[in-house]
């Protein structure tokens, strides 16, 4: 056996240990668990997934508490100046996520699995390692934000206990809940995002005319803070973890329909492509609408009253209360909790898909814990490290900056690989990218490359 395979096997055993330990405990209490949470067979997964859609889940998960903070800061600090970014990022985000979804449908493999087959494995492993680090920083910040969201509603709640409960709750949910019910759970969590749209309607005399006018009138300045904020918005909306999650969820849906082998999953048809496009673009539209409304609400309330120092999503909710009323306050707080419950599992899951596919391990939420120990091991490690970040004194704002810088480095690289794969007729056949899609794809690469370089330079200049 070569040194490379020996190293891979040793790494797989190490990463598998947390999942194997948890599986041993779970099997020991199986009768009690089944009595409490009896699950139906997986045959109902198809109906649930058709009601949910990977595109809706992906788009909704993009607006996690870290994203809410970014949008809140944008509105509070610069008013409506950057509202136009919601419309600007929508087609770029949609095009890339459609490429990822189409790649999963045609090849029957996740994004990392496709990159591993057609490009340098070393580049893939570096990108996946950095993706893991960025996602862990994001998970840690999101867990803390969710705890603060609960404290907005229940001030006497203990932050440390809440962080632990959220971390363990989302972890156990992702591992042990039947796949069909997990899909249904994500579906309803996506609806939580509507809270941010309703917030605008909860504000008396909301200036719709001015908001709509500024949304189509670009306003831009190039100071250090503005550049960092624009880069943060781009990094939040067009983020690497979404690429891996989208592609793998298309594969998961195929498996839920009974296509358990790669050969049976390869290829697609016009009906599936039409369904996928409707799903993906609907999810991205929801994501960008939420971004638009958060910026608009904070601009018309916080910015107009001189409240510009927002350090967390809960700060934004608290500042809104005296200006916009209890309705806006409650909706904002509930949104923080709900988006975290959706976003955290997606962050951990995308890392697990990427790393597992890179090493050729079994990967997928349809697997039982004991059948994909390494895959679930990555999820467990991601959650535990993110949890630990809340107890070592790491500033969540700094954590998000670290995450943004890392994503700024790897996003252009992964985007180039996605474009190469989805434009290759030998891989995609008749479903390869057309001319317009390629043009918009390369525009996205250019925008994200400039954004990443600008963010890194701004941090050190």
FENMOQUI-V877664 format. One record per pair of residues at least 4 apart in sequence whose C-alpha atoms are under 6 Angstrom apart, sorted by sequence separation. I is the first residue (numbers start at 1). J is the second residue. D is the distance in Angstrom with one decimal. If there is no record, write none. Layout:
I:J:D / I:J:D
//
This chain:
12:16:5.9 / 19:23:6.0 / 26:30:5.9 / 33:37:6.0 / 34:38:4.9 / 49:53:5.4 / 63:67:5.1 / 68:72:6.0 / 73:77:5.8 / 74:78:5.8 / 75:79:4.6 / 85:89:5.9 / 89:93:5.9 / 91:95:6.0 / 94:98:6.0 / 98:102:6.0 / 103:107:6.0 / 104:108:5.3 / 109:113:5.9 / 112:116:6.0 / 115:119:5.3 / 127:131:6.0 / 135:139:6.0 / 150:154:5.9 / 151:155:4.4 / 165:169:5.7 / 166:170:6.0 / 172:176:5.7 / 173:177:5.3 / 222:226:6.0 / 231:235:6.0 / 232:236:6.0 / 234:238:5.8 / 235:239:5.4 / 242:246:5.9 / 245:249:6.0 / 255:259:4.7 / 276:280:6.0 / 277:281:5.9 / 278:282:6.0 / 281:285:6.0 / 285:289:6.0 / 293:297:5.9 / 295:299:5.9 / 298:302:5.1 / 299:303:4.8 / 300:304:5.6 / 303:307:5.5 / 320:324:5.4 / 321:325:4.8 / 324:328:5.9 / 335:339:5.9 / 339:343:5.8 / 340:344:5.7 / 345:349:5.8 / 346:350:5.9 / 352:356:5.8 / 353:357:5.9 / 356:360:6.0 / 357:361:5.9 / 369:373:5.8 / 373:377:5.7 / 378:382:6.0 / 383:387:6.0 / 404:408:6.0 / 407:411:5.5 / 411:415:6.0 / 419:423:5.8 / 424:428:6.0 / 425:429:4.5 / 428:432:4.9 / 433:437:5.8 / 437:441:5.9 / 445:449:6.0 / 448:452:6.0 / 450:454:6.0 / 454:458:5.9 / 457:461:6.0 / 104:109:5.5 / 116:121:5.5 / 177:182:5.9 / 222:227:5.8 / 254:259:5.6 / 255:260:4.9 / 259:264:5.4 / 302:307:4.8 / 303:308:5.9 / 310:315:5.8 / 321:326:5.6 / 356:361:4.8 / 104:110:5.8 / 151:157:5.8 / 259:265:5.6 / 356:363:5.9 / 425:432:5.5 / 321:329:5.0 / 423:432:4.8 / 353:363:6.0 / 362:372:5.4 / 422:432:5.5 / 423:433:4.7 / 422:433:6.0 / 147:159:5.7 / 317:329:5.2 / 363:375:5.5 / 147:162:5.3 / 317:332:5.6 / 147:163:5.6 / 356:375:5.7 / 143:163:5.7 / 352:375:5.3 / 352:378:5.2 / 352:379:5.8 / 348:379:5.1 / 412:445:5.6 / 348:382:5.8 / 412:448:6.0 / 412:449:5.5 / 408:452:4.1 / 65:142:5.5 / 197:293:5.7 / 200:297:5.9 / 245:350:4.9 / 244:350:5.7 / 241:350:5.6 / 203:324:5.3 / 202:328:5.9 / 199:328:4.9 / 60:190:5.3 / 84:215:4.5 / 83:215:4.8 / 84:216:5.6 / 111:244:5.6 / 84:218:5.7 / 45:180:4.2 / 52:187:5.1 / 48:184:5.9 / 111:247:5.8 / 195:331:5.3 / 110:247:5.2 / 81:219:5.2 / 110:248:4.5 / 195:335:6.0 / 104:247:4.8 / 108:251:5.7 / 192:335:5.9 / 93:238:5.7 / 101:246:5.8 / 101:247:4.9 / 104:250:5.7 / 192:338:5.8 / 100:247:5.0 / 104:251:5.8 / 189:338:6.0 / 108:262:5.5 / 108:265:4.7 / 108:266:4.9 / 107:266:4.8 / 106:266:5.3 / 106:267:4.3 / 106:268:5.5 / 149:314:5.9 / 67:236:6.0 / 240:411:5.6 / 149:333:5.2 / 94:281:5.7 / 149:336:5.8 / 149:337:5.8 / 94:284:5.9 / 146:337:4.8 / 54:249:5.7 / 142:340:6.0 / 86:288:5.5 / 139:344:5.7 / 86:292:5.6 / 45:256:5.9 / 46:257:5.8 / 135:347:5.7 / 80:299:5.7 / 132:351:5.4 / 75:295:4.3 / 79:299:4.1 / 231:451:5.2 / 76:298:5.3 / 72:295:5.7 / 75:298:4.8 / 76:299:5.3 / 55:279:5.0 / 59:283:4.4 / 71:295:5.3 / 75:299:4.2 / 79:303:5.5 / 55:280:3.9 / 59:284:4.8 / 53:279:5.9 / 72:298:5.9 / 76:302:5.4 / 56:283:3.9 / 60:287:5.6 / 76:303:4.5 / 228:455:5.5 / 55:283:5.1 / 59:287:5.2 / 77:308:4.7 / 76:308:4.8 / 224:458:5.9 / 73:310:5.8 / 112:354:5.2 / 69:312:5.6 / 69:313:4.7 / 113:357:5.0 / 112:357:5.5 / 112:358:5.7 / 136:382:5.7 / 140:386:3.9 / 139:386:5.3 / 140:387:5.8 / 140:389:5.7 / 136:386:5.2 / 141:396:5.0 / 137:399:5.2 / 137:403:5.9 / 134:403:4.3 / 65:336:5.6 / 134:406:5.9 / 64:339:4.9 / 65:340:5.8 / 64:340:5.4 / 64:343:5.1 / 61:342:5.7 / 61:343:4.5 / 127:410:6.0 / 92:444:5.9 / 19:373:5.1 / 16:373:4.7 / 19:376:5.8 / 16:374:4.1 / 19:377:4.8 / 15:374:5.3 / 18:377:5.5 / 16:377:5.0 / 12:374:5.9 / 15:377:5.3
//
